[in-house]
Amino acid sequence: MSNLAIAAIRRFHYYLSYKKSFNLVIIFGLCSVLPSIQAADFKVIHAGELLSIAGEKSTKQQSILIKDGKITAIKKGYIDLAADQITANDTLEYIDLKNSFVMSGLMDMHVHLQGELGPNNDSESLRMSDADVAMKSAYFANKTLLAGFTTVRDLGAKPEQIYALRDAVNIGWIPGPRIIASGGVSVTGGHGDVDGKSPDLLDMLTSKTICDGPFDCRRATRRAIKYGADVIKITSTGGVLSDTNTGTGQQMANDELKEVIDAAHALGRKVASHAHAAEGINAALRAGVDSIEHGSYANKESIKLFKKSGAYLVPTLLAGDTVVQMAKAEGGFMSDAIKAKAIRVGHDMQNNFSSAYKAGVKIAFGTDSGVSHHGDNAKEAILMSQGGMSNQDILVSATINGADLIDMSASLGTLEQGKQADIIAMKSSPLDNISALLDVHFVMKSGSVHKQ
Ligand SMILES: [Zn+2]
């Protein structure tokens, strides 16, 4: 049954439970219909080379058995499903990936699905309606999925729009990766706040989760969660693209960081902190943050804190690379101050990544796509490889580590019995050459084929 049909039935059930006056005859009537439409959906993938668990050895000639979106077994050889395992109402499809390398769907822990950086950003933000932005986000979500990214964490968007996009994908209204959507909490005038506009516009555009002082930041965090945040995104330091004179130093005070992180954890949410300068990285790590985004100027103390706390570094090398190229291009939309900042920080990001990786910091794959083009997410892997990371570790960072960071290891990150059938395929092995990830030709998410 399609996700849409399931959603429709769920909604109908909800309607029935809501309308208490509805008589039971209709409920019984519906229930008597349900068994006949609860047919199972079987799929069998014949994989030429299979990497079920990144970090372990791949195996040749395997079959992945899938029922209703979940993996039921992985078996040696190209097997057929026994006739007595399916009934007349069930559907069964064989998928031939005998000439492909097959692995778990990729996970990008840092995207911005609502837009792409470019010269028209400012005028678009004033011209486009929320509905326009939602349509554009849906387009970018699909591009991301077709590139092999079956799960993403969106770390910065207009909250109502990204929550709606996440929910629409989950229901099955539109194709897209599974979205872990953030609510942003930032201080007045900080990197997560709006700038560079007239005072009236700034008043209109300022988010209700901009906060100052520990108690106000506790309120902002709880508010973000109330309205639908899966994860809290904070900006403990300045950023590359915000036109403030504060550079990339610490912006959120220690007491504000602590309050946000404690309030989020108390309500079961993790916290991701954008951070460039070491003092901001270290303050966020000391306050108990779950991931540091960018982490450009991590120092020796940061490495110690990373390892002590178990927090992840999400390097976003692609963002660094993209802004350097944009800053060096003729003309462009960046002010001279931002250009200088972009070139400096972009270069430093790559060096920091190499030393953090060598020191054994846990790394989760993340691109900051939206700075770069959506659908180009796998280019991050090339930059990670250039930074000295092994191909095997890159695949771990983009599967197992992503799942761990979003607390979904029980259902995502590897191809094993009971897990979601999030499966991609490419022509050659990324273990031999990581650029194979750029050419994903098959994408399945929860058992539904999106690209073949
Ligand atoms: Zn970002």
Residues whose N, C-alpha, C, O or C-beta is under 5 A from the ligand:
A	BS01	ZN	L155 D368
